[in-house]
Structure formats: C-alpha cells, structure tokens
Amino acid sequence: MTEHTDSSSQVHSAAGVASADLQRLIEVGIALSAERNHDRLTELILLEAKAFANADGGTLYLVSDDGRSLAFKILRNDTLKTAMGGTTGTAIPFPALPLYNPQTGEPNHNNVATHVALNGQSINIEDAYTAQGFDFSGTKKFDAGTGYRSKSFLTIPLKNTHDEVIGVLQLINAQNDSCEVIAFSSTVQPLVEALASQAAVAIDNQRLLQAQRDLMDSFIKVLARAIDAKSPYTGGHCERVPVIAKMLARAACEQTEGPFADYQLSEDDWYELHLAAWLHDCGKVTTPEYVVDKATKLETIYDRIHEVRTRFEVMRRDAEIAMLRRQLAGEDAALCEQDFAEQVAALEADFAFIAESNIGGEFMAPDKVERCKQIAERTWTRYFDRTLGLSWEESQRLQAAPPPPAPAVEKLLEDRAEHIVGVYNRGELYNMCIQRGTLTNEERKVINDHIVLTQEMLRQLPFPKSLKRIPAIAGNHHEKIDGTGYPHGLTGDQMTVSDKIMAIADVFEALTAADRPYKTPKKVSECVKILNFMKKDRHIDADLFELFLTSGVHDEYAQSYLRPDQCDTVDVGQYVAPRPVAPSLP
C-alpha cells in the first residue's frame, strides 16, 4: 500500500508520462470544463480515469452536503457489465458510506474510500485481500456472490480550489495488454491524480453555478409568491403561468412540421423562458392592492358607498323631521305623511340605483350615467367641520379649495379638488360614472403600467448574454398580434414565439383561475371559447392557439391544476380547421 501526501508533486511527476497522454489529459480537461450537465460530467470523469489507468471498474463518490457521508454517484465494471448512476437511469442501490461513526462520532478510517476522503491522500493498494489497515470484508462478500476478484485499488481524493475534499475516485483492477489484473503503476497514478484535480475543479465550479442558479430561482419565486400573496384576486397566478408557458413551449419544440418545425429551445433558452415566466408580473409589487383589488367603483382602501348611504340616511331623517314639523305647525297629517312616503320611496329608489351602479358591470348605458348625474345634484346639510381629524397630507390637499364652514349645503355626490391624489382621481361622481367595470382610466393605466415597471426593473439586472431577453419575454405578454396591446404596441411580426406563448399562458391562467373572489370559476370549454374570440380579433397567435388545443396542453393543465367541475370536454374540431390531405398518387 502506498500513500501520496502532496497532490502538486503528483502532478509534476506526470512529466514522465508520454506526450500523447499529456495531450489527452489536456483535451479531457477542456471537455470537463465545457460540460454543463452534472450527470454527464461525473460520468466523463470516471470513464476517462478508467481509460487512463486501463481499469476494469471504478466508482465515483461525492461528499454529501452535510459532510457526513460519501454517496455513490457513478459505478462501472466492464467484466460484470455493470453500469449504474449518471446518465444510465439506473439507481445505485448501495447506501452512502458514513464518514463518521453514527454512535461515537469518530472518523471512519476502516473503509479505504472514507479514509481518503478524511485524510485527503491517495491510496494505492496492490491486493485488497492481503492489504492491512482497511476493512475489505464487504468487497470479499461481493466477490463471493458474483465470482469476481477485486484486487488492485487506486483511491484518489477530489479536492477543490479551497483544498476541500468534495469526492473520491476509486479505480479497481488495473489490466495489462493481456487483460491480466496488475497493480496501478507509479506512472499511471500521477496522471489519474492530475485528472482528479481537474475533475474536482470542474465539479466545484458546476456546483457553484448551480448554487447561484438555485439562489436566483428561489429569490424569483419568493418575489412571485409575495405578489400572489399580496392580493387574493391574483393568488397563484405567478406560479401557474410558468407551468402553462413551458407546456406550450414543449409542444412547439416537439413539432416536426408546420409553423413550429424550426422552433427549438436550448438549455439556456429553457432557463430564460422559465425565469421570464416567473418574473412576468414582478412590476405588480409596486401596484397598490386597493387598485388591483378594486371591487366597486367607490372603493379606495375602503368602499365609500357607506358614506353615500349615510348621506341618504341623513336626507331621509331630514325629510321625516320636516314632516313632523309640518304636522306640528297644523298641516294635514295624512298629506304630510303621504309627502314623506313619496320622498322616502324616491330616496330608496335612488340609493338602490347608486348601490347597483357602484358594483360595476360590462357596460353602463348613457341614460344611466345621466340619471347618476341627476341624483348627484341632490343636496344635504352638513353641520360638522370637514377639516377636523385629518392627516397632514389630506389637510394640505384641502387648502386648494377649503370647504365652506358648517352648516353647509352639499351635493350628494361630488368631485372635489381634494379627490385628486397623485395620479388618481377619486371624485365620487367621476367614479360612479365609469362605464365599464370599476376602474377609472387613471387606475387602469396604473395597473397596465406594471408591465412597464416589470421591464424597467428587469433591465436593471445584469443578466448574462444567454438570458438577455428575459425583460422582453416577461414584459411582452400583454402585446397583441394586431398591434393594439401594450406597452409597445408590437405586432405579431415583432413578437417572438416565446412572447406569444407567454400571452396565451397569461390569459388562460387568468380565465381558468378558481381563486378569484370577483368571479365564479369558468369551465375549460368556456375559456377556450373566449380564447377563440381573441384569436379571431387577432389578439393572440392563431397557430399557437391551434397547437394549444391539438397538443392537448389545455387538457393536461386542466387535469393537474383545475377543479374537477371545471374540467369538461372541449370539442377541438370546432376551433381547428382540418388540414388539407395530400392527393394520393395514381
């Protein structure tokens, strides 16, 4: 058994190796540094080490994250035709080797692999059956069960740039040209150690890159989930849009003919789409909840319909007081009560109309807008000072148009100077006359501007060249094929396939979402019907819409993420034109 304590001296001793081997070592080093897939990397390390040493078998172990064990990563044996781990898809059934005794906590030096991991020194054993100092009972038991003869072992630590052991490379049964098992020579050992040194750096670099990617992924998901948690109206949206986007992108990549025959995504492209999908609404972190969640026309942080109702209450009470005063003055009691009943009926009808209008809807007809304005002209008397109990900021806004001192006659609904708050117009009549939905033009612009903010925020991040399109992909999902979208009014020719995929994913998730308190969950068939209208209006891409249906993405997503009562059958043939059949040859 031979121990080597200085890795640098091992590399220098490789000078005696044939120049062809050195050239091969350089080529392997280049290949290791270029490989980005972890399984392929570890597999390449073991296979190249076996080839350099002409070893019959070998195992690559990696130290666990907690530093307490050695886990089997790759296992190969030519004689036994065994290939496990790596890209084989075959799991290695052996448990990890403990680096420390679980009872006493003492270092485990009984196993040669764990000893090398703990000491950081190479071990070259000529014959395991006669070697002293290590427990090879497990090896002998394995040999007895398989008929194999494990003899020579070369066990080498994999050290990173911080001189930390991150793994162990173990080769078994070196062979000569006659396929006879021999010891690992002093010429081969430094060559394999040099390879192990390069391998350790490659693995460590890959781990560092993966750690950076994991950190970025986690940060992005934290941000997206914070946006979803911010509002019950969009809960889960940022998390589900990436699912639909990647499903549809995968379907496009699988096409071998048609408009997406040339659409392919590299590993970097997939990661770019993944991040862009998770970040597509990051600008909403700046959008106030009371705007995004505005459920009624008069709602700000609270629904001001309560203030309006109180004014109606005051007007009714004033009418009742006026009736009683008339009666006390000697007027006909029945006539006074009849007048009062008529006033109450009118007040109740007007409030019912205002309350219904406050809810908003698809369209408020001009005659209803006019009635709203007429009701707004009703007056009531205020007896208390409107300037008391206000915040400093609101007091400053009142200075532009101070309210008249009490008692003051005021209109039922007013648009006052103090209702202009920054970009918002909180005028009561102005908001009540919104013709569609509950949002004013100013509020709608604030919400739409989340796309602009998304792109501005993402452009400030130093994305590497491979991820440079993240701001565009994330921020173009409200663009439309006909050029009427926002923020840039792009046409279909100016949008990439990934942009168009994001647009469909965003709309379909919003339509199918079952966690929006302002709407009942729609069935898949209803959502597809709406998408079809959007296709006809050239708001979404027609080819992608067809692929969305023919590939079954709509159903795949529904079965996994929607409620059972939403998952009805979609008649795809209703929306997809039959493809022309090529005429058969005579």
Beta strands, then each sheet from edge to edge (+ up, - down):
strand 1: 2-4
strand 2: 55-63
strand 3: 69-77
strand 4: 82-85
strand 5: 97-98
strand 6: 122-125
strand 7: 153-159
strand 8: 165-175
strand 9: 181-182
strand 10: 379-382
strand 11: 408-411
strand 12: 420-421
strand 13: 424-425
sheet 1: 1+ 6- 7+ 8- 2+ 3- 4+
sheet 2: 1+ 6- 7+ 8- 9+
sheet 3: 1+ 6- 7+ 8- 2+ 3- 5+
sheet 4: 10+ 11-
sheet 5: 12+ 13-
end
